[in-house]
Structures are given as C-alpha cells and as structure tokens.
C-alpha cells in the first residue's frame, strides 16, 4: 500500500512538468500588452506617411462634406454616388490631416474588433494572430494606406459587427439580442459609408444559418437574426431621415447608389482602356504578394473541408468582397482594404490548423514583403497626387479670395490644393461620363452667371469618349489660355484679369 502510494505520488510529480509544457510554449506577453504593442507599431508606421499629397477621393469627399450645407445637388453643392454617413464623416474631419487621423482611428478600432471576434470564436491565441494580421495589413502601403477611403472607415464597423455577431451566436446569453441588434446596426453603418460593404451582413446571416442548422440552437439563431434585422433596419431609417433633414432625399440616394451604379458599370465596360487593364494587373499582383491570396486559398481549403460555422462565414465574406472588387470594373488597389477584416479574422481561426513550418514560412514572407514595401515607399515616395497639388498651389498663388474653378474631368485634389470650390457638381470623371457625357450641364455652368474664374484642362476635353462640341465655343468666347502648369492647360475667364504666379516645377 505504501509502495503504491509512493509510486502514485512519484508518478504525479513526474507528470507535472508535462502538463506545464503547453503553457511554457504560450507567449509570455499578456494579450493586452501584445495588442497595445501591435497598435503602437501601426500608429507609428501610419504617422510616417501622414504628409502625403491628398488623393482624389480624399480631396473630393472633403469638398462634398464642406458643400452639403448649400446648393441644390445631391449633397448641396456636389453630387457623388456615396451614402450619407461617409459625407458626415468628411464634414466632421474638416481637413486632410483630420481625415487621416480619423482613418487611423478607424484602423485601430478595426484591429481591436477583429481581435475580439477571434477571441470569442477561438480564444486568446487566435486573437493574437488576428490582431497581428489586421495591424500588418493596415500598415501596408500598397493598399493605398494612409489615404483614407470608404473601405478603411467602414472596416471598424465591419470588424465589430463580426465580434458582436460571434458573441450573440457562439456565447448565447440573456443579452444576445442586444449584441445582435448592435451587430445589425454596425452592418448598416458600414453600408451607409459605402453601399457595397456588406461584410457584416453576410457574416451574420451565414453564421446564423449555420448555427441554426443545429435544432438545439435554432431558436437562438432565429432570435439573433430578428434582433439583428431590427438593428439594421432602424439604423438605415435613421440615416435616411437624417439625410432627408439636410435636403438629400431617399429617392435621390436610390438613384445615386443603385441606378447610377448600374449605368456607370456599362460606361466603364464600354470605355475601358489599357489603363483599366493595367490596374487589374496591379490589383491581382498586390493581392497575390500581400498575403491576402494565401489567406484566401487556405481559408477556402479549410472551410470546405472542416465545415466549421465561423470559418465558413468568414470565407463567405472573403468571397463576396473579392467578387465586388472584380465586378466593380475599376480595379483600384485600395479596394483590397475591404478584405482586411475578414482575412485577418481568418488568420486567427487558421493559426491552430496550419502546420508550424508552413505558418512560419508564410509569416516571414508576408512580413518581409510588407516591410520592403514600406521601406521603398519611404525611400522613393509616391508621386501620385503631386502634380495635382502643384497645379492647385499655382492656382492659389494666382487667384484672389472667392475665385472658383472647374477641372476637366475630375482631379478634385487640384481644387483642394487651390482652396477653391467648383460651381459644377461633378468632381470625378465617372459621373461626368455617365450623367453629362455631352457636357450640356458643364456648358451651361461655363456660360452662366456663376461660371468659374479658372478652367483646368487636365487630360484633354475630348478624353474618356466625352463629346466637347458644345463646350468648345464657350471656352473660346469667354476664356483664354494663360498658362501650362505641369503640362496641364489653364484657362482664365476673360472678364477676370489676374496677376499670374511664376510657373511651378513638377519634377
């Protein structure tokens, strides 16, 4: 008896180290400290690029936000095919620096939301991997970072929608309806930033259907779906009512967000040039080397093989977002930012399922190429937007207070640098090509009492298949060419003499 007891005690003492081994392999840094370190690194990297020249979308959306209080177009002075929450955010930002700081805050919130979703679904280890992946992707310069766009701003809503949906369905409690309603509201908020960002909606519906396939959990899934639908609908209604109060009606928004997009898709298809193909090649190449392709392939394989609800829901989001990026037809690289919340969550969910050698190889590759991209961006800064900035600064130096300008067609960052508004409501080329292809509206503006003092011919008034027949005689009669700035022709209203600044160098 004594020997047996001593043997068992001895055996238990020998077994003790074995139970501690998994704990010894766990990271020593507590999860909150790890997350804080990751976020500090993200913030530092993003601040390095805070002074980059304004992008077209940044400048244009800021102008739209500033002009919502006056005018008769969709958003007061201007028209753009975007929902009202995005315009409110732009109005709140007020400046390029303010907007980029808001974009950085949205990225931080997105990282936290993805980490929380992974933690709820699979624990602390998954949260570490998901947080790290989200921060790494959010610092990648080839996704258009740090320029702030709708995908970046909506990412925070999408990520926290994932987290609240997972909380409601995977850890049911008396407050599940509250989490579900919150997830629905966040899914709607993302769509009120950009109408095609349906990430939260797809994740919630797919996960609820999969969880509800188990009869024991069906009632929970139904309650979550109903509460989520209520939160979604209420948020959409509030957004529409608030926009209506400022003069933007639901019918106008439907025309801009749905009807226009269908018409614009046909315009894009029929007028696609070699530049469109080049952007598609860049988009696919960036997707391939950035790590997003690895995540998509691995998620597809594991989701179809294991049939785990959260992984399948995440995979569904990746599929929908990828399809939207391709079917949109424009192929801008910043569309890949919309893949970040779901892809980062997938990284967290897959971390335990991928062999350690493959995982290490993928991590080393993605970190190395992302770091290389960042270093190259610092050593050889992008010149995108620099010409527009220089032309705008020349206009500002040559103008007086109250001057206005039109840039044909698009390039609202010229207006932003010039600190000027435009009497023409279309600040991008696509609305011009779709809604005013014969330039009837522009011609009326250029010949009317509120015509602009300056007109900038950016790439030819007959570009993009636009018919300038009506515009040419108005330009010849009322305007004269006064400068070539960075290769762009600048016209001045004949009735408004100005003291012109010296030509600027764009090298």
C-alpha positions in Angstrom: 0.0 0.0 0.0 2.8 2.3 0.9 4.7 1.5 -2.2 1.7 2.1 -4.3 1.0 5.4 -2.7 4.6 6.5 -3.1 4.6 5.3 -6.7 1.5 7.3 -7.5 2.9 10.4 -5.8 6.1 9.9 -7.7 4.1 9.5 -11.0 2.1 12.6 -10.3 5.3 14.6 -9.7 6.8 13.2 -12.9 3.6 14.1 -14.8 3.5 17.7 -13.6 6.2 19.0 -16.0 4.3 17.5 -18.9 1.2 19.5 -18.1 3.2 22.7 -17.9 4.8 22.3 -21.4 2.0 23.7 -23.4 1.8 26.7 -21.1 5.6 27.2 -21.4 5.1 27.4 -25.2 2.5 30.1 -24.9 3.6 33.7 -25.4 4.9 35.3 -22.3 3.5 38.7 -23.1 -0.1 39.1 -21.8 -2.7 39.6 -24.6 -3.5 43.3 -23.6 0.2 44.2 -23.7 0.7 42.4 -27.0 -2.3 44.2 -28.6 -1.0 47.6 -27.2 2.4 46.9 -28.8 0.9 46.0 -32.1 -1.3 49.1 -32.2 1.7 51.4 -31.3 3.6 49.9 -34.2 0.6 50.5 -36.5 0.2 54.1 -35.4 3.9 54.9 -35.8 4.1 53.5 -39.3 0.9 55.3 -40.4 2.1 58.6 -39.0 5.3 58.4 -41.1 3.0 58.9 -44.2 0.7 61.5 -42.8 2.0 64.2 -45.0 1.5 62.5 -48.4 -0.3 64.5 -51.0 -4.1 64.3 -51.0 -5.7 61.6 -53.0 -8.5 62.3 -55.4 -11.1 60.6 -53.2 -9.9 62.3 -50.0 -10.0 65.7 -51.6 -13.3 65.2 -53.4 -15.1 63.8 -50.4 -13.9 66.6 -48.2 -15.2 69.1 -50.7 -18.5 67.3 -50.8 -18.7 67.4 -47.0 -17.9 71.1 -46.9 -20.6 71.9 -49.5 -23.5 69.9 -48.1 -25.0 73.0 -46.4 -25.7 74.9 -49.6 -26.7 74.1 -53.2 -29.3 72.1 -55.0 -27.4 68.9 -55.9 -27.5 65.5 -54.1 -25.2 66.8 -51.3 -25.8 70.5 -51.6 -23.1 71.8 -53.9 -21.9 68.4 -55.2 -23.1 65.0 -56.4 -21.4 61.7 -55.6 -22.5 58.1 -55.6 -21.9 57.5 -51.9 -24.1 57.2 -48.8 -24.6 60.0 -46.3 -22.6 58.6 -43.3 -19.4 59.0 -45.4 -20.2 62.6 -46.1 -20.9 63.3 -42.4 -17.5 61.8 -41.5 -15.9 64.1 -44.1 -17.7 67.1 -42.8 -16.6 66.2 -39.2 -12.9 65.8 -40.4 -12.8 69.2 -42.0 -9.3 68.9 -43.2 -6.9 66.4 -44.8 -5.0 65.9 -41.6 -8.2 65.5 -39.6 -9.5 62.9 -42.1 -6.3 60.9 -42.0 -6.4 60.8 -38.2 -10.0 59.6 -38.3 -8.8 56.9 -40.8 -6.1 55.9 -38.4 -8.6 55.7 -35.5 -10.8 53.6 -37.7 -7.9 51.2 -38.4 -7.1 50.9 -34.7 -10.8 50.1 -33.9 -10.8 47.6 -36.8 -7.8 45.8 -35.3 -9.4 45.6 -31.9 -12.7 44.4 -33.4 -11.0 41.6 -35.4 -9.1 40.6 -32.3 -12.2 40.4 -30.2 -14.1 38.4 -32.8 -11.2 35.9 -33.0 -11.1 35.7 -29.2 -14.8 35.0 -28.9 -14.6 32.3 -31.7 -11.4 30.6 -30.8 -9.6 32.0 -27.8 -6.6 34.2 -27.0 -4.1 32.5 -29.4 -6.5 33.2 -32.3 -6.9 36.8 -31.1 -3.1 37.3 -31.2 -2.8 36.1 -34.7 -5.9 38.0 -35.9 -4.7 41.2 -34.3 -1.2 41.0 -35.7 -2.5 40.3 -39.2 -5.0 43.1 -39.1 -2.4 45.6 -38.0 0.1 44.4 -40.6 -2.4 44.7 -43.4 -3.5 48.1 -42.2 0.1 49.3 -42.4 0.7 48.0 -46.0 1.3 51.0 -48.2 0.3 49.2 -51.4 -3.3 49.1 -50.2 -3.4 52.9 -50.5 -2.6 53.5 -46.8 -2.5 56.1 -45.3 -5.0 57.8 -47.6 -8.4 57.5 -46.1 -11.2 55.9 -48.1 -14.6 54.3 -47.5 -13.1 50.8 -47.1 -10.9 52.0 -44.3 -13.6 53.9 -42.5 -16.1 51.0 -42.8 -13.6 48.4 -41.6 -14.2 49.4 -38.0 -17.9 48.8 -38.3 -17.5 45.5 -40.1 -14.9 44.1 -37.6 -17.0 45.0 -34.5 -20.1 43.6 -36.3 -18.2 40.3 -36.6 -17.4 40.4 -32.9 -20.9 41.2 -31.7 -22.4 38.5 -34.1 -20.0 35.9 -32.7 -20.8 37.0 -29.2 -24.5 36.6 -29.8 -24.4 33.3 -31.6 -21.4 31.5 -30.0 -21.9 32.6 -26.4 -25.6 32.9 -26.1 -27.0 34.7 -23.0 -29.8 37.0 -22.0 -28.1 39.8 -23.7 -27.7 38.1 -27.0 -30.5 40.1 -28.6 -28.6 43.3 -27.6 -25.4 42.1 -29.2 -27.3 41.0 -32.3 -29.1 44.4 -32.6 -25.7 46.1 -32.3 -24.2 43.9 -35.0 -27.1 44.8 -37.3 -26.6 48.5 -36.6 -22.9 48.2 -37.4 -23.6 46.3 -40.6 -25.9 49.1 -41.6 -23.4 51.8 -40.6 -20.8 50.1 -42.9 -23.2 50.3 -45.8 -24.0 53.9 -45.0 -20.3 54.6 -45.5 -20.1 52.6 -48.8 -23.1 50.8 -50.2 -21.1 47.7 -51.4 -19.6 47.0 -48.0 -22.0 44.2 -46.9 -19.3 42.3 -44.9 -21.2 42.4 -41.5 -24.5 41.5 -43.1 -23.0 38.4 -45.0 -21.1 37.2 -41.9 -24.2 37.5 -39.6 -26.6 35.8 -42.0 -24.3 32.9 -42.9 -23.2 32.3 -39.3 -26.8 32.4 -38.1 -28.0 29.9 -40.7 -25.1 27.5 -39.9 -25.6 27.7 -36.2 -29.4 27.4 -36.7 -28.9 24.1 -38.6 -28.5 22.5 -35.2 -32.0 22.1 -33.9 -30.9 22.7 -30.3 -29.7 26.2 -31.3 -32.2 27.1 -33.9 -34.3 29.3 -31.6 -31.2 31.3 -30.6 -30.2 31.8 -34.2 -33.7 33.0 -35.1 -33.8 35.5 -32.2 -30.4 36.7 -33.2 -31.4 37.2 -36.8 -34.6 39.0 -35.8 -32.8 41.3 -33.4 -30.0 41.9 -36.0 -32.6 42.8 -38.7 -34.2 45.2 -36.4 -31.0 47.0 -35.6 -30.1 47.0 -39.3 -33.4 48.5 -40.4 -33.6 51.1 -37.6 -30.1 52.3 -38.4 -30.9 52.6 -42.2 -34.1 54.5 -41.4 -32.3 56.9 -39.0 -29.6 57.6 -41.7 -32.2 58.3 -44.4 -34.3 60.5 -42.1 -31.2 62.5 -41.1 -30.1 62.9 -44.7 -33.6 64.0 -45.7 -33.5 66.7 -43.0 -30.5 68.1 -44.8 -32.1 68.0 -48.2 -30.9 64.6 -49.5 -34.0 62.5 -50.2 -34.2 58.7 -50.2 -35.2 58.7 -53.8 -32.2 60.7 -54.8 -30.0 58.4 -52.8 -31.5 55.4 -54.5 -30.8 56.9 -57.9 -27.2 57.6 -56.9 -26.4 54.4 -55.1 -28.3 51.9 -57.2 -29.4 53.3 -60.6 -26.3 55.3 -61.2 -24.0 52.3 -60.3 -25.8 50.2 -62.9 -25.5 52.8 -65.6 -21.9 53.6 -64.6 -21.0 49.9 -64.9 -22.0 49.9 -68.5 -20.0 53.1 -69.1 -16.9 51.5 -67.5 -17.3 48.4 -69.6 -17.7 50.3 -72.9 -14.9 52.8 -72.3 -12.3 50.6 -70.7 -8.8 51.5 -71.8 -5.4 49.9 -71.3 -5.2 51.8 -68.0 -8.1 49.7 -66.8 -6.2 46.5 -67.7 -3.1 47.8 -66.0 -5.0 48.5 -62.8 -6.4 45.0 -62.9 -2.9 43.5 -63.2 -1.7 45.7 -60.3 -4.7 44.7 -58.2 -4.2 41.0 -58.7 -0.4 41.2 -58.2 -0.9 43.1 -54.9 -3.4 40.6 -53.8 -1.0 37.8 -54.6 2.1 39.1 -52.8 0.5 40.9 -49.9 -0.6 37.7 -48.1 -4.3 38.1 -48.9 -4.0 35.4 -51.6 -2.5 32.9 -49.1 -5.3 33.6 -46.7 -8.0 33.2 -49.3 -6.6 29.9 -50.5 -6.0 28.4 -47.0 -9.4 29.6 -45.8 -11.1 28.0 -48.8 -9.5 24.7 -48.2 -10.1 24.5 -44.5 -13.6 25.9 -44.7 -14.8 23.4 -47.3 -13.1 20.5 -45.5 -13.9 21.2 -41.9 -17.3 22.9 -42.3 -16.9 25.0 -39.1 -19.5 27.7 -38.9 -17.3 30.7 -38.1 -14.7 29.8 -40.7 -17.4 29.3 -43.3 -19.0 32.6 -42.5 -15.6 34.3 -42.8 -14.9 32.5 -46.1 -18.3 33.8 -47.4 -17.3 37.3 -46.6 -14.0 36.9 -48.4 -15.8 35.5 -51.5 -18.3 38.3 -51.6 -15.7 41.1 -51.1 -13.5 39.6 -53.8 -16.3 39.4 -56.2 -17.3 43.0 -55.6 -13.7 44.2 -56.2 -13.6 42.4 -59.5 -17.1 43.1 -60.8 -16.8 46.8 -60.0 -14.6 47.2 -63.1 -12.4 50.0 -61.8 -9.8 47.8 -60.0 -8.3 50.3 -57.6 -5.8 48.8 -55.2 -7.5 50.3 -52.1 -10.4 48.0 -52.7 -8.3 45.3 -51.2 -8.6 47.1 -47.8 -12.1 45.7 -47.6 -10.7 42.2 -47.4 -8.6 43.0 -44.3 -11.2 42.4 -41.5 -12.3 39.0 -42.8 -8.8 38.0 -43.9 -7.3 38.9 -40.5 -10.1 37.0 -38.7 -9.4 34.0 -40.9 -5.7 34.1 -40.0 -6.7 33.9 -36.3 -9.0 31.0 -36.9 -6.4 29.1 -39.0 -3.4 29.6 -36.8 -4.0 26.4 -34.9 -4.8 24.4 -38.0 -1.8 25.2 -40.2 1.5 23.3 -39.8 4.1 25.3 -37.9 6.6 25.2 -40.8 4.2 26.4 -43.3 2.9 29.1 -40.9 6.4 30.3 -40.2 7.2 30.5 -43.9 4.1 32.4 -44.7 4.6 34.9 -41.8 8.2 35.5 -42.8 7.3 36.1 -46.4 4.4 38.4 -45.7 6.2 40.5 -43.1 9.3 40.7 -45.3 7.5 41.9 -48.4 5.3 44.3 -46.4 8.3 45.8 -44.7 10.1 46.0 -48.1 7.1 47.8 -49.5 7.1 50.3 -46.6 10.8 50.9 -46.9 10.6 51.5 -50.6 7.7 53.9 -50.0 9.8 55.9 -47.6 12.9 55.9 -49.8 11.0 56.6 -53.0 7.8 58.4 -52.1 4.8 58.0 -54.4 4.3 60.9 -56.9 0.6 60.2 -57.2 -1.2 63.4 -56.5 1.9 65.6 -56.6 1.1 67.2 -60.0 -2.4 68.0 -58.8 -1.0 69.5 -55.7 1.4 71.7 -57.7 -1.3 72.9 -60.1 -3.6 73.7 -57.2 -0.9 75.7 -55.4 -0.2 77.6 -58.6 -3.9 78.5 -58.9 -4.0 79.5 -55.2 -1.0 81.8 -55.8 -2.6 83.4 -58.9 -6.1 83.8 -57.5 -8.0 86.1 -55.2 -10.5 85.2 -52.5 -13.7 83.9 -53.9 -12.3 82.5 -57.1 -13.8 79.2 -58.3 -12.5 76.6 -60.7 -13.5 73.6 -62.8 -11.1 70.8 -63.5 -11.9 68.6 -66.6 -12.5 65.9 -65.7 -12.1 65.1 -62.1 -8.9 65.7 -60.1 -10.7 67.3 -57.1 -7.3 67.4 -55.3 -6.4 70.3 -57.6 -9.4 72.2 -56.1 -8.4 71.2 -52.6 -4.8 72.5 -53.0 -6.1 75.7 -54.6 -8.6 76.2 -51.7 -11.4 76.7 -54.2 -14.9 75.4 -54.7 -16.5 74.4 -58.1 -19.8 75.5 -59.5 -20.0 72.2 -61.4 -21.5 69.4 -59.2 -19.4 66.5 -60.6 -15.9 66.2 -59.1 -15.0 62.8 -60.6 -14.8 61.7 -64.2 -17.3 58.8 -63.9 -20.3 61.0 -63.0 -19.4 63.3 -65.9 -19.1 60.3 -68.4 -22.4 58.8 -67.1 -24.6 61.8 -66.3 -23.2 64.6 -68.6 -21.4 62.9 -71.5 -22.3 65.6 -74.0 -21.3 68.3 -71.4 -24.7 70.0 -71.6 -24.6 70.8 -67.8 -21.0 71.8 -67.8 -21.6 74.1 -70.8 -24.5 75.8 -69.0 -22.3 76.4 -66.0 -19.4 77.7 -68.1 -21.6 80.2 -69.9 -23.8 81.2 -66.9 -23.5 83.9 -64.3 -21.8 81.6 -61.8 -19.2 80.4 -64.2 -15.8 79.6 -62.7 -12.9 82.0 -62.9 -10.5 79.2 -63.8 -10.8 76.2 -66.0 -8.1 73.4 -66.0 -7.9 71.1 -68.9 -6.3 68.1 -67.2 -6.1 65.4 -70.0 -8.0 66.8 -72.9 -11.6 68.0 -73.0 -12.4 65.2 -75.5 -10.9 62.4 -73.3 -12.9 59.4 -71.9 -15.2 59.5 -75.0 -16.8 62.7 -73.9 -18.3 65.0 -76.6 -16.9 68.6 -76.1 -18.8 70.0 -79.1 -21.0 72.3 -77.0 -18.2 73.3 -74.7 -15.6 74.4 -77.3 -17.2 77.7 -78.4 -18.0 78.7 -74.9 -14.3 78.2 -73.9 -13.2 80.2 -77.0 -15.6 83.1 -76.3 -15.3 83.5 -72.5 -11.9 82.1 -71.6 -8.3 82.4 -72.7 -5.3 80.1 -72.1 -2.9 81.8 -69.6 -0.5 79.0 -68.5 0.8 75.5 -68.8 1.4 74.1 -65.3 2.9 70.7 -65.0 1.7 70.1 -68.6 -1.9 71.0 -67.8 -3.6 73.8 -69.7 -5.1 76.5 -67.5 -7.8 78.9 -68.8 -8.9 82.2 -67.2 -12.2 84.0 -67.6 -11.6 87.0 -69.9 -13.5 89.3 -67.6 -11.4 88.5 -64.6 -7.8 89.6 -65.0 -5.3 88.1 -62.6 -1.7 88.5 -61.7 -0.2 85.2 -62.6 2.3 83.4 -60.4 5.5 82.0 -61.9 5.3 78.6 -63.4 5.9 75.8 -60.9 8.3 72.9 -61.4 6.6 69.4 -61.1 9.8 67.3 -61.2 
